[in-house]
Amino acid sequence: MAEDLAALARSSGTPDIPGLKIVWLAPWGDPHLAHPWTNIIVHQTEGPAGSARSGALAQAKNPKRRGVTLWVETDGTVYWAVPETLVTLHGDGANRNDNRYIDNAPTYRKVVRDNSIGVEFAGNYPDVTTPATEAQIAAWRILSKLLRLRYQIPQERIYAHNWIDYKDARYCEGCALAELARAAPE
């Protein structure tokens, strides 16, 4: 499986990834021409089930709106919303060295939208403390490895939104998912 995933990670177009349902709103190009991503930032949106699809469609229609490249629905469906050559508007808080809520000195001006591909998990509305669904976790296990293989991103370069920019005292946005990806076997 690992060799197959590595080969698929180097492909172009809209490959079928075993165990992963991807809706390709923007197909892959030549991986050597993709934006040089060095980090992955995991986000969780305060949207209800079904909001990943609408968020991805809105992102595809207006790529420069605030958002991410990939959206993951509660059923595990992944929406690849914009071309991998495009820098989306997420992660701006990492450019703020205020240390107001967290010590972001290690990531300040290092983990920002220009070098970080963003993945948004939908479905924690109305209770923001609701964790990712089992289907999202299963998809993330494959997706995080696929992204790391495609863009040569080490596991320690996967960040939760809250690790670079404090967002909400009620929960740690993206923390459990980032920890899961960092701890995954190679």
C-alpha positions as CSV (number, residue, x, y, z in Angstrom):
1,M,0.0,0.0,0.0
2,A,2.8,2.5,0.9
3,E,4.5,2.0,-2.5
4,D,1.3,2.4,-4.3
5,L,0.4,5.6,-2.3
6,A,3.9,7.0,-3.1
7,A,3.4,6.4,-6.8
8,L,-0.1,7.9,-6.7
9,A,1.3,10.9,-4.8
10,R,3.6,11.6,-7.8
11,S,0.8,11.5,-10.4
12,S,-1.2,14.2,-12.1
13,G,-4.9,14.6,-12.9
14,T,-7.6,13.1,-10.6
15,P,-6.2,9.8,-9.3
16,D,-8.3,7.3,-7.4
17,I,-6.7,6.9,-4.0
18,P,-7.6,3.6,-2.3
19,G,-9.6,4.2,0.9
20,L,-10.1,7.9,0.1
21,K,-13.1,9.6,-1.7
22,I,-11.8,12.8,-3.3
23,V,-14.1,15.2,-5.2
24,W,-11.6,16.9,-7.5
25,L,-12.8,20.5,-8.1
26,A,-9.2,21.2,-9.2
27,P,-7.1,18.4,-10.6
28,W,-3.4,17.8,-9.7
29,G,-0.8,19.1,-12.1
30,D,2.8,18.1,-12.3
31,P,4.0,17.7,-8.7
32,H,7.2,19.5,-9.5
33,L,5.3,22.6,-10.6
34,A,3.1,22.6,-7.4
35,H,3.6,25.4,-4.9
36,P,6.5,24.4,-2.6
37,W,4.5,23.5,0.5
38,T,6.6,22.8,3.6
39,N,3.9,22.6,6.2
40,I,0.3,21.4,6.6
41,I,-2.1,23.3,8.8
42,V,-5.1,21.4,10.2
43,H,-8.2,23.5,10.7
44,Q,-11.7,22.7,12.0
45,T,-14.6,24.9,10.9
46,E,-17.6,25.8,13.0
47,G,-19.9,24.5,10.3
48,P,-22.6,21.9,10.4
49,A,-22.3,18.5,8.6
50,G,-22.5,19.2,4.9
51,S,-20.6,22.5,5.1
52,A,-17.3,21.1,3.6
53,R,-19.0,20.8,0.2
54,S,-20.4,24.3,0.2
55,G,-17.1,25.7,1.6
56,A,-15.1,23.9,-1.1
57,L,-17.5,25.0,-3.9
58,A,-17.3,28.6,-2.7
59,Q,-13.5,28.3,-2.5
60,A,-13.3,26.9,-6.0
61,K,-15.5,29.8,-7.3
62,N,-13.5,32.5,-5.5
63,P,-10.0,31.0,-4.7
64,K,-8.8,34.2,-3.1
65,R,-11.5,34.2,-0.4
66,R,-10.4,33.2,3.1
67,G,-10.1,29.4,3.1
68,V,-8.0,26.4,2.4
69,T,-7.1,24.0,-0.4
70,L,-8.8,20.9,1.0
71,W,-12.1,20.4,2.8
72,V,-13.0,17.2,4.7
73,E,-16.7,16.4,5.2
74,T,-18.1,14.5,8.2
75,D,-18.6,11.4,6.0
76,G,-14.9,11.5,5.1
77,T,-15.3,12.9,1.6
78,V,-12.3,15.1,0.7
79,Y,-12.9,18.1,-1.6
80,W,-9.8,19.4,-3.4
81,A,-11.0,22.9,-4.0
82,V,-8.3,24.9,-5.7
83,P,-5.1,24.2,-7.8
84,E,-2.1,23.1,-5.8
85,T,-0.2,26.1,-7.3
86,L,-2.5,28.6,-5.5
87,V,-1.8,30.0,-2.1
88,T,-5.1,30.3,-0.2
89,L,-5.8,32.8,2.6
90,H,-5.4,30.9,5.9
91,G,-2.9,30.9,8.6
92,D,-2.5,34.7,8.8
93,G,-2.4,34.6,12.6
94,A,1.0,33.0,12.5
95,N,2.3,36.3,11.3
96,R,1.4,37.9,14.6
97,N,4.1,37.7,17.3
98,D,2.0,38.7,20.2
99,N,2.3,35.6,22.4
100,R,-1.0,36.7,23.8
101,Y,-2.5,33.3,24.3
102,I,0.2,30.9,23.2
103,D,4.0,31.1,22.7
104,N,4.1,31.3,18.9
105,A,7.8,32.3,18.7
106,P,8.8,28.9,17.2
107,T,6.3,29.3,14.3
108,Y,6.3,33.1,14.0
109,R,6.8,33.9,10.3
110,K,7.8,30.3,9.7
111,V,4.4,28.5,9.4
112,V,2.3,30.9,7.3
113,R,-0.1,30.6,4.4
114,D,2.7,31.1,1.8
115,N,4.3,27.8,2.8
116,S,1.4,25.8,4.3
117,I,-1.3,23.8,2.6
118,G,-4.5,24.0,4.6
119,V,-6.9,21.2,5.4
120,E,-10.3,22.2,6.9
121,F,-12.5,19.6,8.7
122,A,-16.2,20.5,8.9
123,G,-18.9,19.4,11.4
124,N,-18.2,20.8,14.8
125,Y,-21.3,22.9,15.0
126,P,-23.2,23.7,17.2
127,D,-20.7,22.3,19.7
128,V,-17.1,23.3,18.8
129,T,-15.8,20.6,21.1
130,T,-17.2,17.9,18.9
131,P,-14.2,15.9,17.6
132,A,-13.7,14.8,14.1
133,T,-15.9,11.9,13.0
134,E,-14.5,8.4,12.6
135,A,-14.9,8.8,8.8
136,Q,-12.9,12.0,8.9
137,I,-10.2,10.4,11.0
138,A,-10.0,7.4,8.6
139,A,-9.7,9.8,5.6
140,W,-7.1,11.9,7.4
141,R,-4.9,8.9,8.1
142,I,-4.6,8.4,4.3
143,L,-4.8,12.1,3.3
144,S,-2.0,13.3,5.7
145,K,0.3,10.6,4.4
146,L,-0.6,11.4,0.8
147,L,0.1,15.1,1.3
148,R,3.4,14.3,3.0
149,L,4.5,12.1,0.2
150,R,3.4,14.5,-2.6
151,Y,5.1,17.6,-1.1
152,Q,7.9,15.9,0.9
153,I,6.6,17.3,4.2
154,P,8.0,15.7,7.4
155,Q,5.5,14.6,10.0
156,E,6.8,17.3,12.5
157,R,5.7,20.0,10.0
158,I,2.0,19.1,10.5
159,Y,0.5,21.8,12.7
160,A,-2.8,22.3,14.4
161,H,-4.3,25.8,13.8
162,N,-4.1,26.4,17.6
163,W,-0.3,25.6,17.6
164,I,0.4,28.6,15.4
165,D,-2.4,30.9,16.3
166,Y,-4.7,30.6,19.3
167,K,-8.3,30.7,18.3
168,D,-10.8,29.6,20.9
169,A,-10.6,28.7,24.6
170,R,-13.4,26.2,24.2
171,Y,-11.3,23.7,22.2
172,C,-7.9,23.2,20.6
173,E,-8.6,23.6,16.8
174,G,-6.9,20.8,14.8
175,C,-4.9,19.5,17.7
176,A,-6.1,15.9,17.9
177,L,-5.8,15.5,14.1
178,A,-2.3,17.0,13.9
179,E,-1.2,14.8,16.8
180,L,-2.6,11.7,15.0
181,A,-0.8,12.5,11.8
182,R,2.5,13.2,13.6
183,A,2.3,9.9,15.4
184,A,1.4,7.8,12.4
185,P,3.8,5.1,11.3
186,E,6.0,6.0,8.4
